[in-house]
Amino acid sequence: MRRFAALIVLMALVSAACGDDAEDGSAEPAEPAALAEEAAPAEEAAPAEDATEEVEEAAPAEEAAPAEDATEAEAAVEEPAADAEPAEEMPAEEPSDPMAVDLSGACPNPLVLQTDWFPSPEHGYAYRLIGDAGELDTENGVYRGPLLETGIDLEIRAGGPYLGFAPTTATMQLDEGIHFGYVNTDEQIAAWDIVPTVAVAAPFDTNPQILMWSPEAYSFSSFADIGQSDAAVVYFAGGVFIDYMVDAGILRADQVDPSYDGSPARFVAEGGAVVQQGFATSEPWLYENALEEWGKPVDFLLIHDSGFEIYAQPLVVRAAVLEELRPCLELVVPIFQQAVIDHYADPGPTDAVILQIVEDLASFWVLYPGQMEYSSATALALGNVGNGPDDIVGNMDDARMERVTQLLKDVLQGVPQDIEASDIYTNEFIDPSIGF
């Protein structure tokens, strides 16, 4: 029942997760052959009989040719018939461009990406692939348009209320027309025997999820400090990270409170004297700049730093269709990698697209320009977005995945104990040349 409850309320976690949330082969041009230097005229030509030493049976010359005539002959031998042409330069080998590929013969059209919430700053790299060239279905929360110039369309589907608040995994089980989904590592394992999924890229290297509080109420510097305090820790019911912290003895069972509903009301009413879940890329800006009842900074710790090192919002595919999608994945995963680099180098254009989409959806979900700018800058500053332990963006660390898989098998009740880390992710489609 605990696992079932966790799956049912994953929509709440999702809401928090996004809502709060060939070297150059050219040769140097060859120098034209140097002309032979003309020898200085000899004062007197050598006698003809001397030449017989080198040329047999040569007739003695009646009169030696003038020295200048000899030098002309030498020049005729040494001087090339014409100046040598410079060697033709070989064109420099251009680095391969992962964006300049034709996907029309390899990928479904449209290629469908199911997100876990409304369009959010964290989804920027995906919306960048369409830019402002898409069309919005406001009723269903679907944005579709050409995926760059690859010959196919990309369809990005909003989650949350557009899915009846169902987890992405449940939606992918029911709709086989979904090719990619945002599914956190803990949800992957929790839903393994319902719909096995394989992560093929992780745009976020670390999870931006946090526990936050008012610096006027507490001065925590570690999760252990929170566990040793009298602070209530409020969170969405079913939060696996809380189960982990309690099981690990980091937090006490008597201080965790699964009554959080996304509203700031309790935090404000208690003057920030509670510890509340949120996202580093969202709540700190919102509480200080958009929440008039609060209007002050908050402090926080990244849940990743507690040892709960899941990957947040990796791109997953159903395990059953991995082989079928292989030709597409080999080409499109590097496109997603490069889109992460490009978006965080210049998020402004895509931020404007997302803000317009959210405005056109005309729902309870609201985004602010300042929030968008803060989100991108903070994700980079905190290392939520970036390379892993190497120089590659989007790949998953093997040792980390081993640790996380074992941790989740220990925390989640009823999951198959024979799940291996290699079952739930692969780096085989990652282009190792793409990184920050």
N, C-alpha and C positions, 0 to 999 in steps of 0.2 A: 504493500500500500504506500510505503514511503517513496518508493521509486515511481509508482504510478502518479502520486501526487506531484512529484518533482517534474514529471513530463507534462502534466496538465498545466502547471503554473509556469512552465518555461516561457510562456508568452509574457509573463511579468518580467522575467529576467531579460528577455529580449527587449521589452519596452525600456528597461533601464539601460540596456547595452547601447541602444542607439538613440532612444528618445532622450535620455539624460545624457542622454548622450549625443697571312698573307701580307706580310710586310710590303712596303712600297718597293716594287720590283723595277723601278725606273733606273736606267743607267745614266751616269754623267755623260753629256755629249762628248764624243771623241774629238780631240783637238785636230784640226787639219794638219796633215803631214808637213813638217817644216821643210822649207826649200833649202837645198844644199847651198852652203855658202860658196860664193865664187872665190876660187883661190887667187892669190895675188899673182900677177903675170910673172913668169920666170924671166930672169935676165937673158938666159940663153937656152934654147931647146937642147935636150940631150941628143947626142949623136945617134943616128939611126942604127949603127951597129950594136949599141947597147940594147936595143929592143930585141935583138936576136936571142938574148939570154932567156926571154920569156915566151917568145913565139917562134916555134921551129920553122925553118926554111923561109923566114921572112926576108924579102928582098931589101937590100940596103936602100934607104931613101936617098935620093939625090940631094934633097935639101929638107932639113927638118921644118915641120910646120911651126908657125909662130906659137909661142906659149899661150897667147889668148885663145887661139883656136882649140888648143887642148882643153882648156878650162870649159869652153863651151860644150865640148863633147862630154866632159865629166858631168856638167850640169844636166845635160840631156839624159844621162843615165840615172842620176840621183834624184832629179826633180820629178814628182809624180805628174802624170798626164793632166790631172786636174786636181783642184783642192778637194780633199776628202770631205764627204758630207758628214755632218754630225750624226752620231748614232741615234736612231729614232727612239724617243722616250717611250718606255712601256707605261701604260696608264696605271696609276696607283690603284691598288685593290681597295675598293670601298668596303667599310665594315657593313656587315649585314644589318638591315633595318627590320626589327621584328614587327613594326607596324605596316610595312609595305609587303604584305602577303595577300594572296587570293585565297579566301576561305570558302569560296562558293562550292568547291568540289569536295571539301573535307568536313564541313560543319553543317549542322541543321540550320535552316533559315525560316524563322528567326532563331537565334540562339537565346535561350530564356534563362535569366538570372532571377531567382526568388530571394529577395532580401527579407530581413527579420523585423522591419519596422518601416515607418514613414521615411521618405527621402531625408537623409541626414548628412552632416559633414563627413562622417566616416565612410560614406558611400561615394565620395567625390571622384575617386579614380575610375569607378564604373561609369558614372554619368558623363565623365569627360570623353569617353569613347563615342558618345553620341553628340555631346555638346548641345547647341541650341537647334539642331536639325531634326529633333524628334517631335512626335505628336503625343499628346497626353490624353489618356482615357480617364477622365476625372471620376467616373463612377466606380471603376475597378482599380484605380491607382496604378495604372500601367503606362510606362513611358517607352515608346518604341521609335527607333530611327536607325539610319545606316551606321554600322560599326566601322567608323573611319571610311576607308576606300577599299575594304576587303571583299566587297561583293555580296555581303549578307547584312541583315539587320540584327541589332541587339534589342531585346525586350527586357526591361527592368521592371519587376513587379514589387510593389510595396507590400509589406507584411502588416502585422498588428491587426487592426480591425478589418482590413481587407481579406484576412484569412480567418476571420472569426476568432482572432487571438490564438489560433492553433500554432504549435511549434512548426518550424520549417520542415523538420523531418517528417512529421505527420502529413504535411501538404505534399511533400515529394513522394510519399508512399501512394497517395491518392491520385496524383497528377504526374504521369510519366512524361508529359511534355515539358517538364522542368528539367533543365540540363545542369544548372549550377544552383547551389543554395548556400546561404550563410548559416553555418552550423558550428557552434562552439564545440571544443573537444569533449567537454563533459556531456553535452547533449548527444554527441556521436555515440559515446559508450552507453549512455542511459537508454538509447533507442536502438541499440545494435541488433537485438533479436526481432525488432519490428521492421526497420529499414536500414540495413547496413550501408554506411557511406564511407567514402575515401576522400580525405583532404588532398587537393592537388596544388594548392598555393595558399600562403598565409600573408596577406597584405599587411596585417598587424603583427609585429614581432612580439610585443607584450600587450597584455590586456589592460586597457585604460580604466577598468573598474576600480573603484576606491571605497574606503570607509572614510567619512568626513565628519567634522565637528567644528565647533566655534573655538578659536584660539583664546577667547576670553573665558571659556569654561574649562578647557583642558589644555595640557601641554604634552601630549603624547609624542613619543619619538619612536615607538615600536608597537607592534600588535600585542606583545606581551604586556606593555603598559596598559593597553585597553583592557586586557583580560584581568589585570590586577586592580582595576578601578571598579567603582560602583555604577559606571555608565551603562545605560541600556543600549543595546545594539539592535536597531530596527532595520528590517530587510524584507524583501518580497518572499513570501512563503515558498519553500522549495529550493531556496538558494543553496546549491551544492557547496559553494565555498564556505558557507557557515557550518555545514555539517563537517567539512574537513577541519575547520579551525577548532570546533568543539571536540571532535575525535582526537585531534592532535594535542589537546590541552592548552591551546592558545587562548581560547575564549571559554567562559563558563556557561554551562547549559542554562543556568538560572538568570543570565543577563541578556540572552538573545531573544528577540521579540519579532515574530514574523507578521507583524501587522502593517508594515509599510505598504502604502497604496500609490506611491508616486507623488503624493501631495506634500508640499513643504509645511503644512499647517502645524504639525507637532514640533518640528524643528524650530519654527519661529516662536511658537507658544512657549517652549521651554528654554528659549534663549540660546539655542545651540548646545544645550547640556545633554544631548543624546548623540550617539554615534549612528550615522545613517549611511546607507549605501548610495552610490552615485557613480558618476564617471568624471575622470579628470579632465576630459575634453569638453565638458558641458557644465555641470553644476557650479563649479567655482566661479565661472563668468556669470551664469544666470543669477546666482544668489547675490552677487555683488552689484550687478549692473541692471538686471531686469526685474528682480523681486523687490518691489518697493518696501514691503514689510520688513525686509532684512537689510539689504543695501550695505553689507559689510563682507570682508574676506572670510573664507573658511580655510581650515587646515585639513590635510588628508594624507592617507597612506595608500599606495597602490597594492591591491590584493595580490598581484603577482609576487610582490616582495615577501609575502607570508609563506611562500613555497607552493602556492596554488598556481602553477605555471602553465595553465591551459593556453591554447591559441584561441583568440577571439575572432569571430567572423571569418574563419578560413573559407575558401571556396571549395565546396565538396561536390562530388558526384555520387550517384547511387552505385554501389559496388557492382551491381548486376550489369551495368552498361559501360563499365570502364573500358573494356576491350572494344566495344562498338564505337566509343567516342575517342579512342586513342588517336586516330589521324587528326582529329580536330584539336585535341588537347596539346599535341606536339606543336601546333602552330599558334593556338590562341593563348595558352598560358604565358608565353613570353610577352604577348601583347598586354595582358593584365599587369605583368611585372613592370613593363615600361610605363604603363599608365600611372602606376603608383609614383614612380620617379617624376614624371612630367607634372602630375597634379600637385604634388607637394613643392615642386619648384615654382609653380605659378598657379595657386588655387583660385585666384580671383574670378576668371571666366566661368569655371564650373560652379563656383559658389553662387554666382548670379543665376545660373540655370536652375540650381536646386531651390533657391529662394523663390523664383518665379513659379516653379512647379508646386511648392508648398502653398503659395498664395492662391494658385488656381484650384488646388484641391479643396480649399475653403473649409477645413475641418478644425478640430480643437488643437491640432498640432501647429505650433508656431516656431519659426526660426528668426534670428536677428543677424544682420550683417556683421556686427561685432562678435557675435558668438561664432560665426563661421570662421572669421579670421583667427580668433582665439583658439579654436579647435585645432586647426592645422598647425599653428605655431607650437601649441602645447604638445601635440602628438610627436612632433619632431624633437622638442626639447627634452621630453621625458623618455624618449626612445621607444614609445609605443609603435611608431613607424620608423623603420630603418633596417639596416642589415642585421643579420644574426651574428653569430660569433665569427663569421667569415665576411667576405665582401659581396655577398649576394642578398638580394631582396626577394622575399616570398618563399624561401625554402624553410623547412622545419628541421630543427636540431634533433639528431637521432637520440643522443643521451637524454635530452629533455623529454622527448616523447616516451621513452622507456619509463622514466620516473613518473610522468603524469599518468600513463596507462595503469601502472601498478597502484598509484595513489587512488585513482578513481575506482578500480576494482575493489579496493579495500573500503572505500567510503560508500559507494552505491550498492545497495542490497539487491541481490537477485540477478545481477548481470553475469553473463557467461564468464567463468574464470579462465577459459582458454583463449580469450582475446589477447592478441599480441599487438604491440605498437605498430608493427609493419602491416597489420590488417586495416588500420584506420588512416594511414597517410602514405604518400609517396612523393619523392622529389624528382622522379624520372622525367617530368616534363619541364622542369625548371631550367632556364637558360643561365648558366653560371657566370656569364659575362655581364649580366644586368644587376647593378647595385648602386647605392648612393655613393 
